Amino acid sequence: MQKLARTYGPVTGFYLGPTQPMISVVGTEAVREALQNNDLNGRPSGAILLSRTFGERLGLIFVDGDVWQEQRRFTLRHLRDLGFGKTSIEDQMMDEIADLISEISTTAKSNPDHVVDFKSIFSVSVINILWAIIGGKRFQRDDPKFKKLLDNIDQFLGSGNVAQANLPIPAFLVRLFPSLPGRLGIKTQLFVPIQKFIEETIDEHLTTRSKGDVARDYMDVYLDEMEEQLKTNGSTSTFSKKQLISSIQDLFAAGSHTSSSGIGFVVLYMIHYPTIQQKIRDELDDICGDSLPSLAHRSRLSYTEAVLMEVTRTASVVPLAVPHRAMKNTQLQGFTIPKGSILAISLHSAFKDPTAWGDPENFRPERHLDQNGKVIKNDAFTPFGLGKRICLGEPLARNTVFLFVASLVKTFEFQSVPNEALPTLEPNSGILSSPKPFKAVVIPRVLNQRKEN
C-alpha cells in the first residue's frame, strides 16, 4: 500500500479480479476522511468471511445496514450497563492483575535467573475480564480446554496476512478450490471449537436463567431480548442464537487479542528502553505512593499515558482497519468511489506519517505531551478507528491496558536477559499484530497486594 501511495498518491484504485474495485487509502488526511464518511461504512462479504459465521452475514464486524445498526446499538448499550469501560469493572480488573502478578512472581522465583517467558501470559487475564461481562465466569490458567481455545484464537488472528484474511473471495471460487483458504494461510476452521464453546455456554445460560431475574451478564440480556423479539417480530427479528454466537465470537477474538498484545508490546518496549521504564516508575511512585495504580490516578499519570500511546503508534497492533465497502457512489479526496468498492484503510500509514509526526521512526513518548506535560491528541492517532465504525471495545481496552501496564511497572522491573540479544521489536504479522515470543528478567519491587490510597 505504501508503494502504491508513493507512485499514485494517498487514494489508489485497482481491480481484484475482473469486476471488484479495490481502493487503497494511505496517509492521515485520507484515512480520517475515509473512516468518517458514512457512505463508506459498509462491509465486504465473501465465502471465507461467511465461513466463520455459519455461512450468513452475522456478528458485529462484517455486517452493515439495519442489522449492524440494531445489533451494535443493543450491544453497546448493554455492555456499558454491565460495566464495559466503566470504573465498576475495576475491581474485576484488579483481581485479574493480582492473579497475573502472582503468576509472574512465582515464575520469576522458580529459577535462579528470574527469567519469565511472556508468550501468551496476558491472554488469560484479559479474556477473564471480557468473559466476566459476557458469560459471567472466569477461567483458571491451567484449564486445558481454555488453553486450547486461546491457542485457536491466536492461530487464527496470526494466520495469513492482513490483506489475504479480508479478501472478499466469491463462494464459487471456494467451491471450485476448497483448499484456497488454507493456501492463503487463512485458518477459518479454528473458529469451529470457539463457536462450540460459546454455544455450550449459551445452553448453560438457557437452563440456569430464570424469567424475571436480574440479568447476570450479556448472554442473559441478549437471550431476554431474543425471546421478546421472537414474540414481537417473529422470523424477521435480527436476534438469534447464531447471531449471539457470532457477536460474542467477534468480541472474544478481537477484543482479547488487541489488549493482550498491547500489554505485551509495552513490556517488550520497556526492556528496550529502561530509562523510559524508570521514568514511568518514578511517576507512578510519586502519584500512587505505596498503592497500585487505579483508574482514579489515570488523569495525573500523563507520562505513563504518553508511553502507552507511543507504543500503540509504533507497534501498530491493528495495522489495517477492518475493510470498508462503499454503500453508494461517493467522494474521497476528490476522487469518485464507485458503489461496491472495497477500501483497505492503512491505520499504520497514519501512525508513520512524517507530515503528522515529524520523526515517526523514533520512539519518543514526549510527542504526546504539551509544554505543560499534559496529554495531547494528534489527528493521526486513530488506533480504534473513527466515526460510526469506531471500535465499541475502546473504553474497556484502554482501561485494561492502562491498569495492567501501570500495575506491572509499579510492581516489577523488567530487564533484558544477560548474554542474550535484545528480543526483536518486529511483530508477528497477521490479521492483528502481536509481539514475537520473548523473555525478560523480572525483579519484584513491591508487595503484590493492593493498598487503598
Helices and strands as residue ranges (DSSP letters): H 2-8, E 11-16, E 20-25, H 28-36, G 38-40, H 47-50, H 65-81, G 87-89, H 90-109, E 115-117, H 123-134, H 144-157, H 162-165, H 171-176, H 180-183, G 188-190, H 191-208, H 218-233, G 234-236, H 241-250, I 251-255, H 256-272, H 274-288, G 295-300, H 302-315, E 324-325, E 330-332, E 335-337, E 342-345, H 347-351, H 354-357, G 365-368, G 387-389, H 394-411, E 412-415, E 427-428, E 434-435, E 439-444
